[in-house]
């Protein structure tokens, strides 16, 4: 963090995005201990109304608000709760629904970082006069010899969150801090306990915070009824193998739960044919691909790499980074050619590019 520092800590104001969880609480504690003027801010996000209850988002439940405020009080910093329900619904939830309705498998966490955390909240922090926005993400920043900021993987590979941070460019990176990037999760929990923070043993929050019961299929049946229509299960020859319960209930590479019997060899989901509302299945040999096209690509250095650049690419949050070659096109897309066949390439998911620990950027898998 020191390579970004211009003013002394006592003259530097940092808005800390707080969730009531361990990570953001320890991030705030570390910055306060270093002498920064910190302001805790928590966002109230949209959530569906659960049966017999009000609207409850797991990331900002009443309990989480209480925990975040209690931590802020213990640290002696101001705490604000801001309402972000409308932009979150429009930018994240509707994106999630629309993506599945088009036969894609979207990643709402990437969109939340793109539009809510590092746009809406970052601009809110700037309006407060803050110098930086800090979050509890596990990632690192480093200034390169040419003065640009590099986004790096976290030290803790198991908790690394650089994949969902690939939406940022230089303007955002100059204004953010990730105090936990050099630590492991066990170390962070230990620091919370040593400081007597009331959330030291609290469980980590889960993805899809806006879904009341964690059942995204049920959520889509309620909110995207047209997308959850039954249709045929076909192979590439057009042979009918059965009926699916709605395309959003399936993912590329899925084998179990298809209700298929009598095939000479195991069949997997190889395509979601939105135009025909058909689930296309095939053998393991038909599933593999060694190339993808990524659209809406963002580059953390604000400019694309040269065609033919050899890097690594992750096609899912928890996937291994695979060697590949990038070929940016003139229309903002990138052709990604892999060194091996991959089974899990799924339209709608993020394709994020790495040069070792450095995050170069990423986009959405189009095809």
C-alpha angles and dihedrals in degrees: 000000000000093000088065096045117111105157125045114268093253090058095044121092119204127187108211116206102226127194103171089255132119098257101052091041093055090044089056093046093052092050093047090051090052089058101255123146100245132192119191115219126182125189123223105217132196120266135171118257110259120219109281092000141082128253106304124181111190091219093058107024120151088259092052092048089051091049094048093048091047091052091047090051091050089052093046096237131131117260128205131184112205128191112238097156098119100048090041091053093047099041103034113017096040089045088053093049094044093047094054090043088059094050096261131126102226128196107224094187091065091051091047090056092044098050109016114029101031097030113028097029094038091053090046088055090050091051088054088056095251121157094210144014113222125196136181094245118136102239138102139229128214132177113233123219090261091057098255121129118244123208109221137189116261122259088243103070092190092059099033110139100179090114092070092041095060090100092079127098132192094284091058096038091055089058104043137079131198106195094178099055095101095049137076122233093251089053091051092051090048091051090051091052093046090053093048093240110170093228099056094118098033116131120249117263119252133232121258090044092173095063111090099211101024089245104126092180091058090045091054092047087057099039105027103035094160091055094053095063119136116246144160127299106219138172124221091272092056095252112154113234100171143292129299125215097229130322096248089065092069137064134201110272095023115145107165124072097029095116092225123146136168098044117141090228135011115292125213135190105266101167143010104219102203094178092059096027085235130146108220117208132187146156125288088262090058092049099062122094131178099193141047139177117230120200134192088033120188122199118207089212090050092243134075124251120252116274110267095031111155113224140132128267134203115205095189136025095257097030123117116256108252127204112256146152122241126218111183114202131213093252095061097263127119128216109215117200115192129211090228141025115274127201102196105059102139125182110237096032121107123264106204123189125217137185097199104297094348118100107220096181141274148220143195119286104246101175 
